[in-house]
Amino acid sequence: MRTLIIHIKTLLQVREPGIDKVSGTAMAELPHLEEAYLLIENDIILDYGLMSDCPVLEDALIIDAQQGTLLPSWIDSHTHLVYAGNRVQEFVDRITGLSYAEIAQRGGGILNSATRLNAMEEDQLYRESAVRLEEIIRQGTGAVEIKSGYGLTVEGELKMLRVIQRLRENYPMTIKATFLGAHALPHAYKENREGYLQLLETIIPQIAEDRLADYLDVFCETDYFTVAETERLMALGNQYGLRPKIHVNQFTAIGGIAAAVRHNALSVDHLELVTEEDLAALQGAVTMPVALPSCSYFISIPYTPARQMLQAGLPLALASDFNPGTSPSGNMNFVVATACIKMKMTPEEAINAATINAAYAMDISATHGSITRGKKANFILTQPNIHYHELPYAFGSNRIAKVFLNGALIP
């Protein structure tokens, strides 16, 4: 089936095949066409161009964009969308003065989520997660990475990965799964770090064999997992085809970025604190830096120094970090707006970071992230006469009129 979308005010992020990411000053460039059309066939972008060159197709479904702006769907390359319940009490605790570390020391944080998750039946966990997934689809997200990491037991982690697999089977979007067993040290292993690391090493081969995950993650941070422990797990992950995507530099810089680069990590995520040594390690690397600005917003920690990184010629992606404790929202529209408002990224840079570069951070650049012939027909259509700068400007308003996944309008 062919669908022809006509009278597009601005067709945004139009690129030729072969461009998988943009870096440095190139992130300020957002190629587009004014007064355009888009032709899709089934779930693939077939063609596009100026309205003056629009073909006449009698057998196509015609959709009038009514002068809305059309851009590729957001790509969210870092989430913890599968979780049980919430951590609203910790939200209040932070307001009254407790820090992230103090909440964790009192049994909150990741271990709190692990307790709730292990107590919840798998079907209920699936239902709660499906509601969140449907919400982000309506908000314009067309592909998402989801991590485990709130089980911290063999059965808990496998339960999370099975739920992610069910979501992947039942929803029309690209979903990647990441094994994050090394999210925190469970209470049961408080005096036996080596025992927990060995436990993780026993289940990584099983996860790979059962194809329950695409990637491996570690929370490489002071008081969580050391650089040496992270390297040990990354090496094993690579051995079994689980490429690293690593939490690093959220609170301290301990050398995790350089270690991730050495192990061919697909991405390094958080980066609220970045040193000159970190910037040097990322120069020329295949590893994509990923910023999570809504986490910084929610728990009042520094923002990733985007301007410094772009001036160093690096690429940058944006993601939501959707999780119950530090970023309880998967709204990528807010992520883009926060990157502009707080990280001083231009709208062009932020949209590049949330589309083409975010697709790279999920290793789906060949199929997602831009309006390119042959790519998936996943896109957002705004309300009439909306300039794309309004997406971050009107941060509290919904400017999306329609969302398409695999060429189909999402009701």
C-alpha positions in Angstrom: 0.0 0.0 0.0 1.2 3.5 -0.8 0.6 6.6 1.2 1.3 10.1 -0.1 1.5 12.9 2.5 1.1 16.3 0.8 1.4 20.0 1.8 4.1 19.4 4.4 5.3 22.8 5.7 8.8 21.6 6.5 10.1 18.1 5.9 12.8 17.8 8.5 16.0 15.7 8.9 16.1 14.8 5.1 19.3 12.9 4.4 20.9 10.7 1.8 21.7 7.1 2.7 25.0 6.3 4.5 25.0 9.1 7.1 24.9 7.4 10.5 25.7 10.2 12.9 26.7 13.9 13.0 29.4 15.5 15.2 30.6 18.9 16.3 29.6 21.8 14.2 27.7 19.5 11.8 25.1 19.0 14.5 23.9 22.6 14.0 22.9 21.6 10.4 19.4 20.1 10.0 18.7 19.5 6.3 15.1 20.1 5.3 12.7 20.9 2.5 9.9 23.5 2.5 6.5 22.8 1.0 7.2 19.1 0.5 5.6 15.7 0.1 6.5 12.3 1.4 5.7 9.0 -0.3 5.7 5.7 1.7 5.1 2.2 0.6 3.9 -0.2 3.4 6.4 0.6 6.2 9.2 2.1 4.1 10.0 5.7 2.9 9.9 5.4 -0.9 10.4 9.0 -2.0 10.1 12.7 -1.0 10.5 16.1 -2.7 9.0 19.5 -3.3 5.2 19.8 -3.7 5.9 21.4 -7.1 7.3 17.9 -8.1 4.6 15.9 -6.3 3.5 12.8 -8.3 -0.1 12.1 -9.1 -1.0 8.7 -7.8 -4.5 7.4 -8.2 -3.9 4.2 -6.1 -2.3 5.9 -3.0 -3.9 7.0 0.2 -3.6 10.8 0.3 -3.0 12.5 3.7 -3.0 16.3 3.8 -0.4 17.5 6.3 -2.2 20.9 6.4 1.1 22.7 6.6 2.3 20.7 9.6 6.0 19.9 10.0 7.1 16.3 9.5 10.2 14.8 11.2 11.5 11.4 12.0 10.2 9.8 15.2 12.3 10.3 18.4 14.7 7.5 19.2 15.1 6.9 23.0 18.3 4.9 23.4 18.4 4.8 27.3 15.4 3.8 29.4 14.5 1.7 32.4 10.8 1.5 31.3 10.1 -1.9 32.8 9.7 -1.3 36.6 7.3 -2.0 39.4 5.2 0.7 41.1 7.0 4.0 41.7 9.4 5.8 44.1 7.3 8.9 44.7 8.3 9.0 48.4 11.9 9.5 47.3 10.8 12.4 45.3 9.4 14.0 48.5 12.6 13.0 50.4 14.7 14.9 47.9 12.5 18.0 48.2 13.0 17.9 52.0 16.8 17.8 51.6 18.0 14.2 51.2 20.6 13.5 48.5 20.6 10.6 46.0 23.3 8.9 48.1 21.5 9.4 51.4 18.3 7.9 50.0 20.2 4.9 48.7 21.9 4.4 52.1 18.4 4.3 53.7 17.4 1.4 51.4 15.9 3.6 48.7 17.0 4.0 45.1 17.8 1.0 42.9 17.4 -1.5 45.7 14.0 -0.2 46.5 12.9 -0.8 42.9 14.5 -4.3 43.1 12.4 -5.2 46.1 9.2 -4.1 44.4 10.0 -5.8 41.1 10.9 -9.2 42.6 7.6 -9.1 44.5 5.5 -8.4 41.4 4.1 -11.1 39.2 5.4 -11.1 35.6 2.0 -10.5 34.0 1.4 -7.4 36.2 4.9 -6.1 35.4 4.1 -6.5 31.7 0.8 -4.7 32.0 2.3 -1.7 33.9 5.2 -1.5 31.4 2.9 -1.7 28.4 1.0 1.4 29.6 4.2 3.3 29.8 5.3 2.1 26.3 2.0 3.2 24.8 2.4 6.6 26.4 5.8 7.2 24.8 4.5 6.0 21.4 1.8 8.7 21.5 4.5 11.2 22.4 6.4 10.5 19.3 9.0 7.9 20.2 9.5 5.3 17.4 12.3 3.2 18.8 13.4 2.5 22.4 16.0 0.7 24.4 14.9 -0.9 27.7 17.2 -2.1 30.4 16.9 -4.7 33.1 18.6 -3.9 36.4 15.8 -3.8 38.9 15.8 -7.6 39.5 19.4 -8.0 40.9 18.5 -11.7 41.2 18.7 -14.3 38.5 15.0 -14.7 38.3 14.3 -11.0 38.7 16.6 -10.1 35.8 15.3 -12.8 33.6 11.7 -11.7 34.4 12.5 -8.2 33.2 14.1 -9.4 30.0 11.1 -11.7 29.3 8.8 -8.7 29.7 10.9 -6.6 27.3 10.7 -9.5 24.9 6.9 -9.6 25.2 6.7 -5.9 24.5 8.9 -6.3 21.5 6.6 -9.0 20.2 3.3 -7.1 20.8 4.1 -3.5 19.8 4.9 -2.1 16.3 8.1 -0.4 17.3 11.8 -1.3 17.4 12.8 -2.3 20.9 16.3 -3.2 22.0 17.0 -5.0 25.3 20.0 -4.4 27.6 21.1 -6.6 30.4 22.0 -4.4 33.4 22.5 -6.9 36.2 25.4 -4.7 37.4 23.1 -1.9 38.4 23.8 -2.1 42.1 25.1 -4.6 44.6 22.2 -6.5 46.2 21.8 -6.7 49.9 22.5 -10.4 49.9 25.9 -9.8 48.4 26.9 -6.8 50.5 29.9 -8.7 51.9 30.5 -10.7 48.8 31.1 -8.5 45.7 33.1 -11.3 44.0 30.2 -13.7 44.5 27.8 -11.3 42.7 30.2 -10.7 39.8 30.5 -14.5 39.4 26.7 -14.8 39.4 26.5 -12.2 36.6 29.1 -14.1 34.7 27.1 -17.3 34.9 23.9 -15.8 33.5 25.4 -13.7 30.7 26.0 -16.8 28.5 22.4 -17.9 29.2 20.9 -14.5 28.3 22.9 -14.4 25.1 21.9 -18.0 24.1 18.2 -17.2 24.7 18.6 -13.9 22.8 17.0 -12.0 25.7 19.3 -9.0 25.3 21.1 -7.1 22.6 23.5 -5.2 24.9 25.2 -5.2 28.3 25.3 -2.3 30.7 27.1 -1.6 34.0 26.7 1.3 36.4 30.3 2.3 36.5 30.3 4.8 39.4 31.8 5.4 42.8 30.0 3.1 45.4 28.6 1.0 42.6 30.9 -0.9 40.2 34.6 -0.1 39.6 36.3 0.4 36.3 38.1 -2.9 36.7 34.7 -4.7 37.4 33.1 -2.9 34.5 35.9 -4.0 32.1 35.6 -7.5 33.3 31.9 -7.6 32.5 32.3 -5.7 29.2 34.9 -8.2 28.0 32.5 -11.1 28.8 29.6 -9.3 27.2 31.6 -8.7 24.0 32.6 -12.4 24.0 28.9 -13.4 23.9 27.7 -10.7 21.4 26.3 -8.3 24.0 28.0 -5.1 23.1 28.5 -2.6 26.0 26.3 0.5 26.6 27.6 1.9 29.9 26.3 4.2 32.7 29.3 6.4 33.4 30.3 9.8 34.9 26.9 10.5 36.5 28.4 11.7 39.8 32.2 11.1 39.5 34.8 10.7 36.8 36.8 7.5 37.5 38.1 6.5 34.1 35.0 4.7 32.9 34.7 6.5 29.6 38.2 5.5 28.4 37.5 1.9 29.6 34.2 1.8 27.6 36.0 3.1 24.5 38.7 0.4 24.8 35.9 -2.2 24.8 34.2 -0.9 21.8 31.1 0.3 23.7 28.2 1.5 21.5 27.5 4.3 23.9 28.5 5.9 27.2 25.5 7.4 29.0 24.9 10.2 31.6 28.2 12.2 31.4 27.0 14.9 33.8 30.7 15.3 34.7 33.2 15.2 31.9 37.0 15.8 32.1 39.5 16.7 29.5 40.8 13.1 29.7 37.3 11.9 28.9 37.0 14.2 25.9 40.3 13.0 24.6 39.2 9.3 25.0 36.1 10.0 22.9 38.0 11.6 20.0 37.7 9.4 17.0 35.9 6.6 18.9 33.0 4.6 17.7 31.3 5.2 21.0 28.4 7.6 21.1 28.1 10.0 24.2 24.5 10.1 25.4 23.1 12.9 27.7 20.1 12.4 29.9 18.9 15.9 30.7 15.6 15.0 32.3 17.5 13.1 35.0 19.5 16.2 35.7 16.3 18.2 35.9 14.5 15.9 38.2 17.2 15.3 40.8 19.0 18.7 40.4 22.4 17.5 39.4 24.6 19.1 36.7 23.8 18.8 33.1 26.0 17.2 30.5 28.3 19.9 29.1 27.0 19.8 25.6 28.7 22.9 24.3 32.1 21.8 25.5 31.6 18.4 23.9 30.4 19.8 20.5 33.2 22.3 20.5 35.6 19.4 20.9 34.1 18.0 17.7 32.2 15.1 19.3 28.8 13.7 18.5 26.1 13.7 21.2 22.8 11.8 21.6 19.9 12.5 23.9 17.7 10.0 25.8 15.1 10.1 28.5 16.5 7.7 31.2 12.8 6.9 31.9 12.9 5.2 35.4 10.9 5.5 38.6 13.6 7.2 40.7 15.5 9.8 38.8 13.5 10.4 35.6 9.9 9.3 35.8 9.1 10.4 32.3 9.8 9.1 28.8 8.6 12.2 27.0 11.3 12.9 24.5 9.7 16.3 23.6 10.6 17.4 27.1 14.1 15.9 26.7 14.7 18.0 23.6 13.3 21.1 25.2 15.5 20.6 28.3 18.6 20.1 26.2 17.9 23.5 24.5 16.9 25.4 27.7 19.5 23.9 30.2 22.3 22.5 28.0 22.3 25.4 25.5 21.9 23.2 22.5 20.2 24.8 19.5 17.0 23.2 18.3 18.9 21.8 15.3 21.5 20.2 17.6 18.9 18.8 19.9 16.8 17.3 17.2 19.9 15.7 15.6 20.8 14.3 19.0 17.3 12.8 19.5 17.0 11.3 16.0 20.0 10.4 13.9 22.6 10.3 16.7 20.1 8.5 19.0 19.6 5.9 16.3 23.4 5.3 16.2 23.3 4.8 20.0 20.8 1.9 19.4 22.7 0.6 16.4 19.7 1.2 14.1 21.1 3.9 11.9 20.4 1.9 8.7 16.7 1.9 9.4 15.8 4.8 11.7 16.7 8.4 12.6 16.2 10.4 9.4 13.9 10.9 6.4 15.8 8.8 4.0 14.7 6.6 1.1 14.6 3.0 2.3 14.3 3.7 6.0 11.4 2.9 8.2 8.3 5.2 7.8 8.4 6.3 11.5 7.6 10.0 11.8 5.9 12.8 13.7 3.5 15.3 12.1 3.0 18.5 14.0 -0.1 20.6 14.1 -0.5 23.1 11.2 1.9 25.9 10.8 4.3 24.9 13.6 7.9 25.8 13.0 10.2 23.1 14.5 11.7 25.6 16.9 8.3 25.6 18.7 8.8 22.0 19.7 11.4 22.9 22.4 10.0 26.4 22.9 6.5 25.3 23.8 7.9 22.8 26.3 4.7 22.3 28.2 2.4 22.0 25.2 1.7 19.1 22.8 2.4 20.2 19.3 2.1 16.7 17.8 -0.9 16.0 15.6 -0.2 12.5 14.3 2.3 9.7 14.9 3.2 7.1 12.3 5.0 3.8 13.1 5.9 1.4 10.2 3.8 3.5 7.9 0.6 3.3 9.9 -1.1 6.1 11.8 -1.2 5.4 15.5 -4.7 6.0 16.8 
